Amino acid sequence: MNYSTKISERMWNQPDKGELEAEREQTFIDDIVQKAHIEKELLAHLDGIRTVFDGGAGSGRFSILLAKQGLQVTHFDISQPMIDKAKELASYAGVLDRITFVKGMLEDLSAYADRSFDLVVSFDAPISYTYPNQERTIRELVRIAKKRIMISVSSRLGALPYLANPIQKNQFILDRNSRDEWVQWCLRSREQMIEGFSFRPDSLKAAMETGLLSDPEEARQAYDRGEVPWSITYHFLPEELKRILEDCGVRNVELAGPGAFARTLPNEILVRIIQDPEQRKGFLEFCHQYDSHPSVCGLGKDNLFARGDIGGQEPAEQHSGEKEFSRKVQDEGDGV
């Protein structure tokens, strides 16, 4: 087991991880936007799907959603606390009998034969946490997919602004009274982070070149000291992810950058929108349209989303986000 896997296993198996991850949509607005985008994509592309593999399924946000559609889902995760929480939520939702729970490492899918599942999904960047084996992990996910694959990975262009904005997460806090220690740290440390910040272009340039925003060696040393560092994370470029998928034989690859629109708005406005059900609905629908446009796919808040077909389907005529924008412009021009 390499250091990256060991670090991820320690981090995600902290006892409170299942509870905290299950509450993220009540805590952070960027999670609401990202998960709404993925949910819309999933529900729109379930034709011919009966079996699903959810790799890095966490507390069950999407495995439970898919089970509710009558599908048989394999919920695969490295974290026992996450699996335990997912089982609890699946039982509450009445879909426990449609989900098989498996504890394992995403780097090792040897237990599954080629084309084992109609649909393979992996969301919220578990692929990026398998560095330096992220390409091999994608190949394995494609290998076990029969009809379709959907994944989201850490976005390099989307993440680089973090290095120039130490308070970026404050923009997306929905519940300032959350018991999440990270929320309280962000609020408590805001002024200190601003005062202690200085722009370091060398760090940005290095991250742009390598896809790594932090030093893997520092994470290894922290792990050896018994600490719980954040998983070593590889950040993909859009053209890189598309190339890898196409090299694996995936067709009709479409990309999106969930959060690209939302990140342009201040916290006060985002909170106001999300707390109003009518505004929230329209906002999330527009975010999906905007964030699906190819011009912004790399600028999502955290993740780069990709969807594609397995096998020899005909190439898509035009990216879905681009078609939607083009149709809207044409309608306006025609006075519709």
C-alpha positions, 0 to 999 in steps of 0.5 A: 500500500503506497503512502497516498492510499494510507493517508486517504485511509487514515483521513476518511476513516476518522470516526466523525467522517460519515456524519460530517459528509452526510451534512455537507449540503446543509453546511456548504453552498458549493456542495449543494451546487455540485451535487445538484449538478451531478443529480441532474446528470444522473437522472437524465442518463439512466436509460438502459441502466440496471446495475451501478458501481459507485466508487468512493460512494461516501455516505451514500448521497448518490448510491441511495438516489440511484437505488430509489430509481429501482437500480441495483447499486454497489456502494464501494468506499475506503471508509467504514464510518462512511459505509456505516452512515450510508447503511443508516441512511439507506435503511431510512430511505427504504432501499437497503435491499438494493445496495451492496456495501463493499469496503475497499480501495479504488486502486484495486478493482480486481474483484470485478470482471470487465463490463460488470456494471451498466453504469460506473460513477465516482464523484467528489474526487476519490480518483484524485486521491489515488495519486500517483495512480490516478490514470490507472484508477480511471482505466479500471473504472472504465474497464468495469463499465458496460454502458456509461461512466460519470466521474468528477475529479479535482480540477486544476484550474478550478483549484489554483485560486485557492492558493491566492485566496486563503478565505475562499471557503468562507464564501460558501458557508451556509450554516454559520452555526454548524458543528463542523470544526472546519466551518468554525475554524474558517470563521474564527481565522478569517482575519488572521488568514488575511493578515498573514497572506502574501501572494506567491506566484512560484507556488501557483506556477508549480501547481499549474505544472504538476497538478499538486497544490501541496507537497506530497513529502510533507504529507508523508512526514505528517502521516509518519508523525501520526497526524491526519493530513489531507489526502495527496490530491492530483488535479486534472486539466480538462483536456487531460481528463478527456484524453485519458477517457478517450484513450480508454475507449470512452465515447461522447465525452462531455465535461462540466465545471460545477460551481463556475457560476456560483463562485462569482457571487458573494456569500451574502447573495448565495445564502439569500438565494439558497434560503429561498426555495423558488430562487434556489430552484431557478439558480441551480437550474441556471448553474447547471446550464452555465457550468456545462458550457465548454468554455467554463468546464475547467473553472468549477469550484472544486471538481471537473465533471465528465460523462461518456459512453462505453462502446461504439456510439456515434459521436455527439453532434454538440456539447449539451451545454453549448447546444442549450446556450446556442438555442437560447441565443437563437430563440432571443434573436428570433424574438421567441 
